[in-house]
Amino acid sequence: MTTPTPSLHEQSLSELAASLHRKEVSAVEVAQHFLNRAKNDSCGAFLDINEEITLAQARASDARIAAGTGGCLEGVPIAHKDVFVTRDFATTAGSKMLNGYRSPFDATVVQKLGAGVNGQGGAGMVTLGKVSCDEFAMGSSNENSAYGAVRNPWHTEHVPGGSSGGSAAAVAARLAPAATGTDTGGSIRQPASFCGITGIKPTYGRASRYGMIAYASSLDQAGAMARSAEDCALLLSAMCGADLDRDSTSLDVAAENFSAQLSHPLQGLRVGIPKEFFGDGLAADVRSAIDAALDHLVHQGAQLVPISLPRTELSIPVYYIIAPAEASSNLSRFDGVKFGHRAKDYTDLVDMYKKTRAQGFGDEVKRRIMTGAYVLSHGYYDAYYLQAQKIRRMIADDFQRAFADCDVIAGPVAPTVAWKLGEKADDPIANYLADIFTLPASLAGLPGMSLPVGFGDSGLPVGMQLIGNYLQEARLLNVAHQFQLTTDHHLRTPEGV
Ligand code: GLN
């Protein structure tokens, strides 16, 4: 067995898995290497690290490797977004409401990536710890976490994006080779874009929501964040699959091996370019990085097809009605009785509820609960919620019309690169508007991903979004992989990493 070299954090998931499988390095050594990096985390990505637990998991991996029973990513470390419940680590969802909360079980996704579900072998990954996010996944800068902002490893005065900001920063800074994320309206794609990594949100229902703390259940979806499409394919193959007994919206489709579908050439691929994604609101530096990436796809044999997604702008009001409506219902469970925080001094039950919720929730969460309760209330339901649902359907139909003419849709993930910490912190509307390009696919339940395609004027990464039709994750990953085979944006690291 060789001693671990610093280059462990420069290896891809398949390289790490292969070195572990060949016993060139042990899972304990790999875990220790990443733990040392995570403990010196200067971007504030990690919320909970427990060396003993991680090393115990690594020892179990080493035993499985020795016995020849290891999973496909046996012994490879991963960080989990803090909205996935975990038995061995605290789960806070970035909220004071769940300060120190311990779940009695692991989320399905955590089990599938780890030691497995009900004795059925999992991928064998070792949990490095839990990473930060916006409170209950509400936000796009990670500044809404009750445990402090996360810094963008490329430029520490800038946000990493959100809500899966800790996941993206951890991967970009090579503190973890991979991370889970969740995407309700862009929370995997946008932080992946801001931090220069690759992230994919599969079709709604592809990955189980069991044990994923609910924000807006009709939109929430788990996904993968890593350096490359090849790495994301490995992760996604392990995390997806029907979980019908535990998640009623889980899709009854078999797990797929996405890694086996990456090698198709792009010759003849029809890439839809929605004109609404390239309007005045798009920053010039983002636009030129995307244009260059599209030229590259053409060079690889793809063909660009102009399309229209006419209700793109409406996705903002529609999302910011539906998501808060569902959040107001989902978050009613945090009442001081069943989970987490309970106010100390109260007179009666109602007073206890009020004080607990006033103390436990941050401003943005309260804003969404109030908005949600309002749009669902008698007299306003028809005017807001019902209308929003109708337009949501029209947005999904617009995509189906577009997919008659193209195989994938490409465009920016966000109108700008990562903004400065604090820049939009007091302006919720400015945050909401920046979600414009990620919300349509979320409302339609379509798979979407972000891959790094260059840098803006300030040296911050730019991600390109790819959107596919339902269950077309393999195609998205294939396109991204072919792009990454002939480009190196995904291999760049921030200075000092
Ligand atoms: N930024 C969006 C919001 O604040 C999306 C968040 C997410 O996808 N979880 O709701």
Residues whose N, C-alpha, C, O or C-beta is under 5 A from the ligand:
A	BS01	LIG	A137 M138 G139 S140 G162 S163 T182 D183 T184 G185 G186 S187 D435
